[in-house]
Amino acid sequence: MTATGRHYQGRFDRVFAMPNRETFKIRPIRDFLEEETPAEGLGLDPFAGNNSPALITNDINPDCKTDYHLPALEFLRQFHDGSCTYIYIDPPYTGRQIKECYAKLGLTVTMMDTQTARFMRLVKREVVRLLEPGGIAICCGYNTMGIGKTLGFEMYRILDVYHGGGHYDTLVTAERKRGRKPDRRPLSLLV
Ligand SMILES: C[S@@+](CC[C@H](N)C(=O)[O-])C[C@H]1O[C@@H](n2cnc3c(N)ncnc32)[C@H](O)[C@@H]1O
């Protein structure tokens, strides 16, 4: 224990890889996804780009090869409470990246879009609503906040990918939503 709380107890790895705007093309991150993604169940990626292994993908950019091309919140709001087993969250990491992305697409940027903290609070609210107990949230960014303990998540793995030079590291977290995973076996198997 420290004055501010418990130390992080989970797995932490730090590895080098070349930077890439397409996060999931970075080899150690691709491996992380493979290792931490549940083999079954509904999985969503609201900011998928072109390289997401999620079951259902979305990206606001119509050129991306995704199932949907909606703003992330609109995409997430289509699904039922507790219906998802895993969700990837890999949004633009800064207000500047959001502005650049929207400008390229000819979209108007609102205050809500550029105030990343406010936008991320709404995204997190959707993740909390959508994931079943025991469901996995994998988040990428410049920090290890993830979805958060106060929202009922337990972080169990962090990957720090450093890129050298003046680049920021890319941080990836895996968290489990607290609670018992639903038993979906047919009742006939349980007797
Ligand atoms: C950091 S990149 C994700 C990269 C992706 N994981 C990959 O490996 O290629 C962020 C993505 O979010 C998309 N995006 C930005 N704002 C969005 C929004 N409001 N709703 C949905 N997608 C958005 C961008 O088009 C971009 O592809």
The ligand as a Gaussian input file, in Angstrom:
#p B3LYP/6-31G(d) Opt

LIG

0 1
 C       -5.961000       5.721000     -33.558000
 S       -6.915000       5.431000     -35.018000
 C       -7.377000       3.707000     -34.835000
 C       -6.504000       2.855000     -35.589000
 C       -6.885000       1.410000     -35.663000
 N       -7.018000       0.801000     -34.367000
 C       -5.795000       0.744000     -36.483000
 O       -5.041000      -0.031000     -35.931000
 O       -5.694000       1.078000     -37.668000
 C       -8.457000       6.191000     -34.670000
 C       -9.538000       5.912000     -35.682000
 O      -10.753000       6.478000     -35.197000
 C      -11.479000       7.020000     -36.288000
 N      -12.344000       8.065000     -35.688000
 C      -12.013000       9.306000     -35.286000
 N      -13.055000       9.928000     -34.707000
 C      -14.080000       9.036000     -34.725000
 C      -15.428000       9.084000     -34.270000
 N      -15.931000      10.148000     -33.646000
 N      -16.203000       7.989000     -34.454000
 C      -15.713000       6.884000     -35.076000
 N      -14.454000       6.786000     -35.539000
 C      -13.636000       7.852000     -35.355000
 C      -10.432000       7.525000     -37.258000
 O      -10.921000       7.554000     -38.574000
 C       -9.296000       6.495000     -37.055000
 O       -9.364000       5.469000     -38.023000

